[in-house]
């Protein structure tokens, strides 16, 4: 069975900030147990000195998985889902070029996350829930519920194709 590692990278990075292993988090894995087939990680900008940091990313994900007593696969396909926008085009090009030049190592997707101009009051939990319910689900340009469904589908192999 093919193993996949889904890796999400932050859209909110400092331009000079390169890959930082301490920012790599294990978000989910499937199936549950100590030998999952698929992992979902979150990290920061995946570059070091203008190059895609493939080896550093893989080494870091392996280390993080071991911290949770999980077996990290020897053979896998890396699915890189980036949230960067057009203003970060030079960083996007690094990721795109890596997977174009190394298709056997995985795939690259860019899903821009813009966010919202609405900031609810931080001291009113009811209002926060109302704003999230109204804007994130229906009016948000980011379509976060669809993105989460897509990522979950990749994680559990329910979606073979891409958005």
QUIJO-V35123 format. One record per residue. N is the residue number from 1. PSI is psi in whole degrees, -180 to 180 (* if undefined). OMEGA is omega in whole degrees, -180 to 180 (NA if undefined). Layout:
N|PSI|OMEGA  N|PSI|OMEGA
This chain:
1|135|178  2|142|178  3|142|-179  4|143|173  5|115|176  6|128|-179  7|125|180  8|137|179  9|144|-174  10|141|175  11|-14|-174  12|74|-180  13|158|173  14|136|-174  15|-36|-178  16|-2|-177  17|122|177  18|-173|-178  19|131|179  20|107|-178  21|-31|-178  22|-13|179  23|8|179  24|121|-178  25|141|172  26|116|-177  27|-43|-176  28|166|174  29|160|-176  30|140|-9  31|166|179  32|149|-176  33|-178|-177  34|-1|177  35|67|179  36|154|177  37|-33|-175  38|146|180  39|151|173  40|113|179  41|158|173  42|135|179  43|-176|179  44|-161|-176  45|125|-173  46|41|-179  47|151|172  48|121|179  49|43|175  50|10|178  51|151|177  52|130|-172  53|52|-174  54|-54|-176  55|-42|179  56|-39|179  57|-48|-179  58|-45|179  59|-43|180  60|-44|180  61|-38|177  62|-44|179  63|-45|-180  64|-43|179  65|-43|179  66|-33|178  67|-24|178  68|15|-179  69|38|179  70|147|178  71|119|179  72|133|-176  73|149|175  74|-36|-179  75|130|-177  76|169|173  77|125|-178  78|125|176  79|110|-176  80|112|177  81|111|-177  82|145|178  83|12|-178  84|155|179  85|179|-174  86|-25|178  87|-16|179  88|35|-174  89|-40|-178  90|-36|177  91|-40|177  92|-41|-178  93|-33|178  94|-47|180  95|-48|-180  96|-45|-178  97|-39|-180  98|-49|-177  99|-26|174  100|-40|-180  101|-18|-177  102|60|-175  103|-23|179  104|-14|-179  105|-14|178  106|-156|-175  107|154|179  108|136|174  109|142|174  110|120|177  111|97|-177  112|133|173  113|117|-177  114|-40|-176  115|-164|-179  116|152|178  117|-13|-176  118|122|176  119|109|-179  120|155|176  121|135|-176  122|-12|-177  123|6|-179  124|91|-176  125|-37|179  126|-44|180  127|-39|177  128|-46|180  129|-40|179  130|-44|-180  131|-46|180  132|-45|-179  133|-45|-177  134|-47|-171  135|-39|-178  136|-40|-176  137|-33|-171  138|-44|-173  139|-11|-176  140|134|176  141|-23|-175  142|-21|-180  143|51|-176  144|-40|177  145|-39|178  146|-39|178  147|-45|180  148|-38|177  149|-42|178  150|-48|-179  151|-42|178  152|-39|177  153|-42|176  154|-43|-178  155|-38|-176  156|9|177  157|19|179  158|-23|-179  159|114|180  160|-31|-178  161|179|-173  162|163|-178  163|*|NA
